[in-house]
Amino acid sequence: MSGVTPTQVLFAKQQWQAMAEVQLCIPAEQEGSWLVTDQTPFHPVSHIWPDHPADQGVVIIDGKCHDVVGCYTGAVDLATGELYVGAAIPVKRDTEGWAFVVVHHIQPVMELVVGSQVELIVDKIYQQALSRGHSGGHLSSLALNKVLHHDFWRKDASRKDELGHYDFHSYAQIQSRVSEDCSTDTYRLGKTLRKRGLNSADLLQRLSEVEAKVNQQLEVWRQAGAAVMIRCEGKALTDSRYWLCEIENGVLIEIPCGGTHIQSLTDYSKLEVEFQQVSDQELVMLTKTDG
């Protein structure tokens, strides 16, 4: 029976460095080693919804610094001790008899004693750029929903967002990607969305107007400078986490999200969107940020 326990994650606390105990260190499938520790400040890429890239950084082992060349979600079968990484994970989270862990990929092949100490240090500048991009994507989706709510829906759509507006973002989004100081959302304006009541042809014809109004709304929120918080239901990697922000009218927005985020809208020196029409059925919204 394996003694591996679920990884305790520290990134929601804005912690970029930690001492940790080795739980597992085995040869990786490609080269180097998979390193699993009891806790980590590293955010791994999700194997289910890989929109938010993994953190970058280093691990210090016996005084020597090694780059973390990848960081992944893993799961250990406690009955056999076998580690599965990324897409190879065969079970859902919180399956009994399994421990979900953060897997740090380091270049050297190493044999580390279970229980030995290592130091994990995240690239703070890179993580903060991803955090600005990810929080910016939440804000721009709410602003877009608000702008579209009154003038572009001919029916009362059943799905509303946290501000009570028709949830275009959730209906239409087919892909999202977070990168440094950017969030890229791809929307499909198909027949189903039109049946729900969206006047998609009007949206495309008035896209520059919509873009301007979204940016006006984002600027109002940016200048208001509301705090952003992460509510965690537990310390483990698979425990649910929520993005919270009181952006207007005393309403506390709460969105399920496992990524890393800013601490306040005052962290932005820039927050704006740009739309790119790919076709009459596909629209891309780029949210661009800066600190």
VONUSE-87789 format. One record per residue: residue in one letter; z, y, x of N, C-alpha, C in turn. Coordinates in steps of 0.001 Angstrom, whole numbers, padded with zeros to 6 digits, always signed. Example, Ala and Ser with C-alpha at 12.3 -4.5 7.8 and 13.67 -1.06 7.14 Angstrom:
BEGIN
A+007800-005690+013190+007800-004500+012300+007800-003300+013200 S+007080-002250+012850+007140-001060+013670+007870+000030+012900 
This chain:
BEGIN
M+000000-001197+000856+000000+000000+000000+000000+001244+000890 S-000956+002142+000661-001064+003356+001476+000042+004342+001120 G+000551+005055+002137+001567+006074+001911+000999+007464+001761 V-000318+007577+001614-000960+008884+001463-000556+009515+000132 T-000249+010798+000173+000111+011543-001039-000947+012610-001307 P-001069+013070-002562-002063+014113-002868-001824+015366-002022 T-002913+015951-001535-002797+017147-000697-002221+018314-001484 Q-001237+018980-000907-000692+020220-001468-001547+021372-000937 V-002106+022185-001832-003031+023236-001395-002330+024593-001386 L-002681+025407-000403-002015+026685-000176-002928+027883-000397 F-004228+027646-000634-005167+028763-000703-004927+029666-001904 A-004349+029143-002981-004082+029984-004153-002986+031009-003865 K-002216+030787-002805-001132+031700-002420-001587+032705-001362 Q-002882+032763-001083-003397+033650-000035-002739+033323+001312 Q-002665+032040+001617-002098+031591+002891-003220+030997+003730 W-003367+031499+004943-004507+031116+005777-004127+030262+006991 Q-002840+029996+007150-002392+029206+008298-001233+028333+007864 A-001165+027118+008399-000047+026242+008047+000081+025120+009075 M+001324+024719+009315+001587+023480+010026+001553+022355+008986 A+001040+021215+009406+000903+020116+008446+001081+018781+009155 E+001456+017777+008375+001608+016420+008905+000349+015609+008655 V-000039+014869+009658-001203+013987+009539-000859+012829+008608 Q-001734+012596+007622-001582+011437+006740-002613+010357+007044 L-003758+010817+007548-004869+009887+007794-005815+010543+008783 C-006292+009791+009747-007327+010281+010670-008182+009093+011066 I-009418+009079+010551-010306+007934+010762-011694+008435+011145 P-012514+007576+011756-013884+007999+012091-014666+008396+010842 A-015382+009503+010928-016218+009950+009817-017492+009131+009762 E-018177+009206+008607-019390+008404+008434-020488+008853+009390 Q-020615+010184+009622-021657+010659+010518-021164+010608+011965 E-020333+011582+012341-019717+011613+013660-018400+012352+013530 G-017561+012234+014525-016278+012903+014459-015277+012142+013610 S-014335+012894+013023-013229+012270+012295-012989+012949+010957 W-012491+012146+010017-011944+012679+008774-010448+012856+008990 L-009947+014058+008770-008529+014339+008942-007926+014740+007597 V-006894+014023+007171-006182+014316+005929-004736+014653+006284 T-004257+015788+005771-002885+016221+006029-002118+016360+004716 D-000797+016514+004825+000018+016581+003605-000205+017886+002846 Q-000561+018969+003574-000852+020242+002939-001919+020949+003762 T-002578+021938+003142-003636+022646+003865-003917+023996+003220 P-004276+025003+004041-004758+026268+003492-006266+026258+003231 F-006945+025170+003585-008406+025084+003437-008798+024761+001994 H-009778+025487+001494-010390+025170+000195-011585+024255+000444 P-011585+023044-000138-012715+022138+000065-013820+022390-000960 V-015019+021954-000650-016076+022005-001646-015815+020889-002669 S-016013+021209-003947-015789+020227-005000-016944+019228-005060 H-016627+017974-005316-017676+016960-005456-018277+016968-006855 I-017635+017678-007799-018108+017705-009187-018898+018977-009477 W-018376+020110-009046-018997+021408-009319-019014+022195-008013 P-019985+021902-007132-019957+022443-005767-020507+023867-005643 D-020080+024744-006570-020607+026115-006538-019923+026964-005475 H-018688+026620-005107-017920+027409-004146-017901+026663-002809 P-018469+027242-001743-018509+026537-000454-017125+026290+000122 A-017066+025351+001036-015812+025057+001721-015451+026179+002679 D-014149+026311+002906-013680+027239+003923-014114+026787+005315 Q-014100+027738+006225-014336+027463+007639-013045+027750+008401 G-012939+027235+009621-011752+027502+010412-011570+026469+011503 V-010325+026339+011969-010035+025440+013086-008760+024662+012812 V-008603+023564+013558-007357+022813+013570-006921+022698+015029 I-005652+022955+015274-005113+022870+016627-004309+021578+016735 I-004753+020712+017654-004149+019400+017850-003726+019292+019301 D-002442+019104+019529-001906+019004+020894-002354+020177+021763 G-002340+021362+021178-002672+022567+021922-004155+022848+022078 K-005006+021946+021619-006453+022139+021723-007031+022522+020368 C-007994+023447+020392-008587+023987+019165-009891+023260+018844 H-010009+022776+017622-011219+022072+017180-011751+022725+015907 D-013060+022955+015850-013670+023517+014654-013608+022533+013496 V-013309+023053+012310-013455+022266+011082-014893+022474+010617 V-015751+021474+010822-017190+021629+010576-017576+021332+009131 G-016617+020838+008365-016827+020596+006942-015481+020347+006295 C-015394+020624+005004-014142+020403+004283-014491+019918+002885 Y-014011+018730+002526-014480+018051+001330-013316+017558+000466 T-013635+017279-000774-012701+016586-001654-012800+015094-001376 G-011653+014461-001251-011634+013025-001031-010652+012348-001962 A-010731+011028-002024-009787+010245-002835-009455+008971-002078 V-008166+008646-002033-007696+007455-001332-007233+006425-002357 D-007773+005204-002248-007308+004083-003061-005988+003623-002456 L-004896+003883-003150-003574+003611-002581-003323+002120-002375 A-004039+001279-003096-003846-000168-002939-004440-000674-001633 T-005551-000064-001204-006250-000543-000007-006187+000439+001160 G-005868+001724+000849-005866+002749+001890-007242+003288+002214 E-008257+002851+001477-009623+003283+001778-009866+004708+001271 L-010535+005509+002103-010851+006896+001780-012294+007010+001314 Y-012501+007690+000194-013838+007997-000312-014005+009513-000286 V-015165+009973+000167-015378+011407+000377-016552+011909-000463 G-016346+013039-001139-017434+013706-001859-018023+012850-002959 A-019349+012748-002939-020068+012035-003997-019728+010548-004056 A-019105+010023-003013-018746+008595-002997-017486+008298-003798 I-016765+009321-004248-015533+009103-005010-015871+008372-006313 P-015272+007200-006554-015674+006381-007714-014823+006579-008966 V-013806+007455-008905-012886+007593-010037-012729+009058-010419 K-012216+009282-011634-011908+010627-012077-010573+011070-011495 R-010383+012404-011448-009130+012923-010886-007940+012437-011709 D-006830+012283-011021-005565+011834-011620-005605+010396-012124 T-006580+009625-011642-006586+008198-011959-005393+007521-011278 E-004672+006715-012033-003483+006055-011486-003871+005166-010308 G-003063+005244-009243-003331+004427-008064-004225+005091-007044 W-004569+006366-007285-005433+007118-006363-004776+008445-006006 A-004982+008881-004768-004498+010187-004318-005706+011037-003933 F-005854+012197-004591-006940+013104-004247-006480+014031-003122 V-007338+014171-002127-006941+014840-000885-008036+015792-000408 V-007640+016709+000476-008590+017563+001182-008931+016880+002498 V-010215+016720+002760-010680+016020+003962-011306+017036+004913 H-010688+017213+006082-011206+018116+007105-012076+017300+008062 H-013309+017740+008257-014209+017048+009176-014156+017761+010527 I-013679+017057+011548-013635+017619+012895-014564+016820+013808 Q-015067+017462+014857-016118+016860+015682-015654+015665+016513 P-014515+015759+017216-014162+014616+018070-013683+013416+017263 V-013936+012233+017798-013338+011027+017224-011931+010930+017784 M-010944+010951+016910-009557+010997+017351-008717+009945+016635 E-007691+009497+017314-006685+008631+016705-005371+009391+016744 L-004952+009873+015574-003725+010649+015486-002644+009839+014784 V-001437+009949+015277-000311+009217+014706+000055+009820+013352 V+000199+008973+012350+000634+009437+011034+002000+010105+011166 G+002114+011307+010608+003356+012058+010710+003359+013086+011818 S+002362+013024+012716+002293+014028+013778+001864+015367+013204 Q+002171+016447+013917+001938+017794+013422+000643+018376+013980 V-000088+019065+013110-001258+019839+013523-001147+021220+012880 E-001884+022174+013409-001913+023515+012841-003304+023800+012286 L-003363+024209+011034-004630+024486+010347-004761+025990+010150 I-005889+026554+010588-006098+028001+010503-007455+028269+009848 V-007442+028927+008695-008662+029249+007961-009262+030551+008484 D-010587+030628+008503-011296+031881+008798-011082+032825+007615 K-010120+033739+007768-009714+034619+006674-010850+035524+006219 I-011615+036068+007167-012697+037007+006818-013755+036312+005961 Y-014120+035082+006358-015124+034333+005597-014591+033981+004211 Q-013330+033508+004154-012777+033134+002850-012699+034338+001919 Q-012305+035495+002435-012194+036677+001594-013558+037128+001071 A-014611+036957+001862-015958+037290+001390-016382+036376+000252 L-016036+035076+000355-016307+034147-000748-015474+034508-001969 S-014215+034904-001732-013320+035259-002837-013840+036472-003597 R-014329+037482-002864-014909+038655-003534-016113+038245-004373 G-016950+037369-003817-018118+036910-004569-017736+036140-005814 H-016730+035261-005704-016374+034412-006845-015724+035222-007962 S-014746+036072-007612-014142+036923-008645-015181+037863-009251 G-016100+038351-008421-017164+039216-008929-018020+038530-009973 G-018258+037231-009789-019029+036483-010773-018317+036387-012110 H-017001+036204-012100-016247+036190-013359-016354+037545-014059 L-016182+038610-013293-016205+039958-013871-017575+040308-014433 S-018638+039977-013703-019980+040334-014168-020371+039527-015405 S-019906+038281-015509-020221+037492-016709-019543+038091-017937 L-018305+038551-017772-017606+039200-018887-018274+040518-019261 A-018713+041277-018258-019394+042545-018527-020730+042310-019224 L-021464+041284-018791-022756+040969-019420-022554+040562-020874 N-021579+039700-021129-021292+039310-022515-020998+040528-023375 K-020224+041453-022830-019836+042647-023588-021052+043518-023900 V-021922+043711-022928-023110+044551-023128-024054+043935-024158 L-024208+042609-024125-025139+041942-025036-024585+041796-026452 H-023271+041855-026603-022607+041482-027848-023151+042220-029085 H-023285+043518-029017-023596+044303-030218-025092+044409-030533 D-025933+044420-029500-027343+044770-029720-028329+043621-029583 F-027863+042449-029135-028844+041408-028810-028601+040079-029529 W-027641+040053-030438-027397+038847-031226-027636+039157-032700 R-028394+038295-033367-028668+038488-034796-027801+037589-035666 K-027011+036709-035036-026100+035821-035754-024714+035908-035126 D-023745+035453-035885-022380+035366-035383-022236+034047-034626 A-022407+034105-033317-022297+032897-032499-020854+032400-032503 S-020676+031100-032559-019335+030534-032716-018507+030645-031437 R-019159+030647-030293-018423+030649-029030-018220+032086-028541 K-016951+032455-028348-016612+033793-027850-015937+033667-026490 D-016050+034728-025687-015356+034710-024407-013938+035251-024559 E-013261+035443-023444-011846+035822-023468-011621+037231-024005 L-012675+038055-024038-012572+039398-024607-013065+039448-026058 G-013438+038290-026598-013893+038232-027984-015362+038499-028184 H-016149+038518-027096-017591+038760-027209-018356+037440-027220 Y-019538+037442-027846-020386+036253-027846-020615+035809-026397 D-020407+034522-026156-020353+034041-024782-021738+033618-024274 F-022597+034620-024087-023926+034351-023521-023808+033558-022229 H-022889+033955-021368-022761+033334-020044-022551+031828-020157 S-021601+031430-021009-021315+030013-021132-022431+029246-021854 Y-023076+029886-022828-024196+029243-023530-025397+029026-022603 A-025708+030034-021793-027005+030059-021110-026963+029603-019655 Q-025790+029611-019021-025721+029312-017592-026105+027862-017305 I-027011+027690-016354-027393+026343-015929-027040+026082-014472 Q-026749+027150-013731-026381+026971-012322-025608+028191-011843 S-024629+027952-010985-023938+029062-010334-023745+028719-008861 R-023717+029760-008050-023524+029556-006610-022787+030750-006035 V-021714+030485-005324-020945+031532-004656-021339+031559-003185 S-021527+032745-002647-021759+032919-001221-021002+034157-000769 E-021138+034530+000476-020375+035663+000988-020758+036940+000242 D-019777+037547-000418-019961+038790-001170-021092+038703-002191 C-021256+037535-002781-022321+037362-003770-022010+036185-004687 S-022396+036341-005955-022377+035237-006903-023737+035208-007589 T-024356+034049-007647-025689+033906-008229-025594+033012-009459 D-025891+033583-010624-025864+032834-011881-027276+032736-012440 T-027687+031513-012765-029007+031275-013334-028853+030911-014807 Y-029614+031607-015647-029527+031425-017100-030852+030910-017654 R-030734+030025-018635-031916+029533-019344-031953+030174-020723 L-033065+030841-021026-033228+031521-022316-034146+030693-023203 G-033717+029503-023534-034570+028564-024254-034438+028638-025769 K-035065+027669-026417-035108+027611-027876-033713+027473-028481 T-032856+026682-027830-031505+026465-028363-030737+027773-028439 L-030862+028589-027397-030154+029863-027377-030681+030808-028442 R-031988+030795-028662-032572+031641-029713-032084+031202-031093 K-031963+029876-031285-031453+029364-032561-030004+029794-032790 R-029258+029924-031710-027871+030375-031844-027794+031850-032220 G-028904+032571-032026-028926+033953-032474-029250+034998-031435 L-029519+034601-030185-029831+035588-029152-031280+036057-029273 N-031480+037365-029241-032831+037928-029197-033265+038011-027736 S-033702+036882-027187-033985+036808-025756-035177+037663-025353 A-036169+037800-026234-037327+038643-025905-036892+040100-025736 D-035999+040571-026617-035471+041930-026489-034689+042089-025190 L-033914+041071-024833-033136+041120-023601-034051+041327-022394 L-035133+040566-022337-036034+040687-021194-036766+042029-021187 Q-037118+042526-022361-037806+043819-022431-036893+044969-022020 R-035606+044820-022251-034653+045902-021973-033730+045550-020795 L-034256+044752-019889-033416+044227-018809-032860+045335-017909 S-033654+046325-017614-033171+047411-016750-032043+048183-017438 E-032150+048333-018763-031082+048996-019524-029803+048162-019501 V-029957+046852-019687-028807+045959-019651-028149+046009-018271 E-028949+045966-017229-028417+046019-015860-027597+047282-015641 A-028128+048415-016083-027416+049684-015913-026091+049684-016656 K-026084+049146-017878-024851+049138-018678-023815+048179-018089 V-024266+047033-017589-023340+046098-016945-022706+046767-015726 N-023517+047457-014934-022979+048110-013742-022020+049244-014095 Q-022296+049945-015183-021362+050981-015637-020019+050358-016004 Q-020056+049233-016723-018820+048569-017118-018058+048056-015898 L-018771+047459-014956-018117+046953-013750-017448+048071-012958 E-018084+049220-012920-017509+050343-012187-016234+050847-012858 V-016222+050851-014186-015001+051233-014915-013866+050277-014551 W-014143+048986-014584-013114+048003-014251-012692+048108-012787 R-013659+048306-011892-013334+048411-010464-012389+049579-010219 Q-012691+050713-010832-011859+051897-010604-010474+051752-011237 A-010369+050968-012302-009062+050737-012922-008147+049921-012008 G-008743+049072-011161-007996+048402-010104-006965+047383-010552 A-007275+046612-011583-006314+045622-012085-006024+044540-011044 A-004826+043987-011128-004455+042879-010244-005141+041594-010691 V-005409+040709-009746-005935+039374-010027-004882+038365-009568 M-004588+037407-010412-003592+036389-010092-004188+034996-010308 I-003638+034033-009634-004003+032634-009843-002773+031908-010376 R-002899+031331-011556-001806+030539-012132-002066+029074-011851 C-001114+028422-011224-001269+027019-010841-000331+026150-011669 E-000847+025053-012174-000012+024126-012934+000706+023134-012023 G+000429+023218-010744+001076+022357-009759+000529+022689-008390 K+001030+021999-007373+000632+022280-005992-000481+021369-005491 A-000765+020291-006224-001752+019318-005760-003178+019829-005942 L-004076+019278-005159-005479+019681-005204-006051+019587-006614 T-005711+018548-007358-006317+018339-008674-005556+018995-009811 D-004434+019642-009521-003733+020364-010585-004569+021570-011022 S-004550+021853-012314-005386+022930-012855-004920+024289-012336 R-005928+025174-012093-005666+026538-011668-006483+027483-012545 Y-005948+028684-012757-006566+029642-013672-006628+031024-013023 W-007764+031695-013218-007989+033072-012754-007512+034018-013848 L-006597+034927-013506-006026+035848-014481-006276+037290-014057 C-006673+038127-015023-006892+039542-014743-006795+040330-016048 E-006003+041393-016046-005877+042257-017217-006836+043432-017033 I-008079+043247-017473-009104+044244-017153-009224+045355-018181 E-008777+045109-019422-008858+046189-020411-008000+045885-021632 N-007562+046939-022286-006874+046864-023584-005642+045961-023577 G-005017+045830-022423-003818+045003-022357-004069+043528-022565 V-005343+043101-022502-005688+041687-022706-005719+040986-021349 L-004913+039948-021192-004891+039185-019963-005942+038077-020041 I-006996+038229-019258-008073+037231-019208-007582+036026-018421 E-007846+034829-018928-007461+033605-018225-008649+032640-018260 I-009191+032356-017076-010372+031505-016958-010044+030327-016038 P-010263+029087-016486-010044+027952-015585-010942+028062-014360 C-010356+027972-013168-011165+028094-011957-010375+027594-010759 G-010999+026758-009969-010331+026200-008795-010696+026858-007492 G-011451+027966-007535-011897+028606-006302-010860+029533-005698 T-011255+030233-004631-010404+031260-004046-010841+032615-004585 H-009880+033570-004627-010158+034839-005294-009447+036007-004626 I-009878+037207-005018-009263+038433-004554-007870+038583-005168 Q-007128+039593-004709-005808+039874-005267-005824+041064-006227 S-006843+041908-006116-006916+043105-006949-008336+043626-006953 L-008714+044289-008052-010032+044921-008099-010134+046090-007120 T-008991+046536-006581-009036+047543-005523-009571+046958-004214 D-009706+045628-004147-010287+045000-002957-011783+045283-002836 Y-012391+045769-003914-013831+046034-003905-014140+047485-003540 S-015088+047659-002628-015706+048972-002452-017037+049024-003198 K-017549+047849-003552-018787+047754-004324-018709+046539-005230 L-019184+046702-006474-019259+045597-007430-020394+045918-008395 E-021526+045241-008231-022697+045563-009050-023586+044340-009207 V-024441+044388-010223-025352+043274-010475-026805+043714-010320 E-027635+042707-010102-029092+042896-010087-029704+041701-010798 F-030607+041963-011745-031249+040885-012479-032629+040584-011905 Q-032975+039314-011900-034303+038870-011477-034864+037957-012565 Q-035967+038361-013169-036591+037531-014198-037526+036544-013529 V-037216+035275-013635-038029+034222-013027-039203+033870-013936 S-038939+033793-015255-039963+033495-016250-039448+033998-017589 D-040197+033723-018663-039709+034147-019976-038557+033275-020467 Q-038201+032245-019695-037093+031371-020084-036017+031258-019001 E-036170+031982-017906-035181+031870-016833-034863+033236-016256 L-033558+033487-016144-033070+034782-015687-031975+034538-014648 V-032007+035314-013573-030985+035202-012516-030216+036508-012445 M-028897+036394-012402-028037+037559-012185-027350+037425-010831 L-027618+038362-009946-026956+038434-008653-025818+039439-008756 T-024609+038995-008484-023465+039899-008410-023196+040182-006943 K-023307+041455-006562-023158+041827-005154-021861+042630-004981 T-021102+042243-003965-019806+042867-003742-019655+043296-002288 D-018610+044065-002042-018231+044423-000672-016766+044809-000692 G-016130+044663+000463-014715+044970+000552-014453+046323+001186 
